[in-house]
Amino acid sequence: MLPLVVGTPLLGVGLYQQVQASAQSWLDEGLEDTALTLAGQIDTRGGEPRIEISATMDRALRFDRQDDVFYLVLAPNGEVLQGDAGLVDLQPRPAPQPAGKSWYGDVKLRDRALRLVQLGHDCGGGRQCQILAAETLHKRDALQREIVTLVMLNGAGLALLLALAGWWAIRQGLSPLTELSAELEHRDLHRLTPLDASLPRELVPLQAAFNRLFERLARAAGAQREFLADAAHQLRTPLTSLQTEIELAMLEPHDQRADPMLQRLRHRVMRSARLAQQLLSLARAEDRSMDVHQRIDLRDIATETGQDWAHRSLPSGVDLGFELAEAPAIGHAFLLRELLENLIHNAVSYAGSGARITVRCGTSPEGPWLEVEDNGPGIPPSERAAAMQRFRRGSTASGSGSGLGLAIAADIASRHGGQLELLDAQAGPGLRARLSLPPVPPSS
């Protein structure tokens, strides 16, 4: 736009000057025709130049619908032969012209602006008569205003047309890039498939560079998942064995003073085993090969998880209840059980003794849902987004958790195209973790 803004006025000025010069030339030629007509009336046969102009010719020479026309014919000695003698007082007074030569210029006659042409004419004997033809500037001024108006209107129209054409061309040219940007905005480590948009050849190298980058990221992410899964798997067996050995040691005769130490050691091993299990769950949640488009029912998943928890020892006074309704959904049953397992474990760990924990599921117009509610201390609203990040815990959290449970649940929810929200409990203090999944498409 900058060249357009700067260049259009400059081109307009140049065009105005050219058109103005052409129009001035045409009008000057008309004025010179008057002078040539007068030159043709000069009679030099008697040795002294003479000229006689009839009244009819005088009116014809002076006729103009807009301007006043003046003329004057001077003998070689400066004597007035015919016309308006007042023209001898022109300011500035032009110099005599050789025979056949003309001079054009702007002059003034008693503060009146005129356009003048002075023609030299051979009057015999090597002498030159001077013929002056002048007119006022009304039609020249009107023509100048008209030229300025037309040039400005055409320049503005051309600038607007060029601006619109440039805007359209730029928008059309950048449209593929805009679509590519929108596609890249939705990419993450879980979606690194190659770009296959139809792009102009100038953007093909850019798309190829992105695809190579996605390929490297996919390899790096795959290596990271494999490392997490392998490390977690390798840790689970020795940790389980260690926990068993500690429990057997506590059953054997031993110095009772070692009980607190054995209890702490058992607690640490259980925590490490839980962390290994969570790391394995995290790797599974990020595994793109798992099919998350199976038809399932969240009520069945909650029921199975509830049966698992029924065989576990809960902290003193913890009441784990279920309010379940049919909730058909699309997803992967194992991953959703991992999600619910983490939510329940989180509630049991942080709600404290005497807590009341309720698992619910159902279907709303927006889609199926699953939630775990407790009446514990909860998480302040300002910290809930951070609590769903890996290895982050709320400021009010107690216990010895690793800060991975909610992060794993959020990853699994995202993997299913759903959303995990941390909300206030429905009644009183506490936290309600709610999973919302997309609606189930109708059966084909």
Secondary structure, DSSP 8 states (H G I E B T S, - for coil): -HHHHHHHHHHHHHHHHHHHHHHHHHHHHHHHHHHHHHHHTEE-TTSS-EE---HHHHHHHH--SSS-EEEEEE-TTS-EEEE-GGGGG-BS------BT-EEEEEEEETTEEEEEEEEEEE-STT-EEEEEEEE-SHHHHHHHHHHHHHHHHHHHHHHHHHHHHHHHHHHHHHHHHHHHHHHHHT--TT----------TTTHHHHHHHHHHHHHHHHHHHHHHHHHHHHHHHHHHHHHHHHHHHHHHHHS---GGGHHHHHHHHHHHHHHHHHHHHHHHHHHHT-TTS---EEEEHHHHHHHHHHHHHTS---TT-EEEEEE---EEEE-HHHHHHHHHHHHHHHHHHH-TT-EEEEEEEEETTEEEEEEEE-S----GGGHHHHTSTT---TT--S---S-HHHHHHHHHHHTT-EEEEEE-SSSS-EEEEEE--------
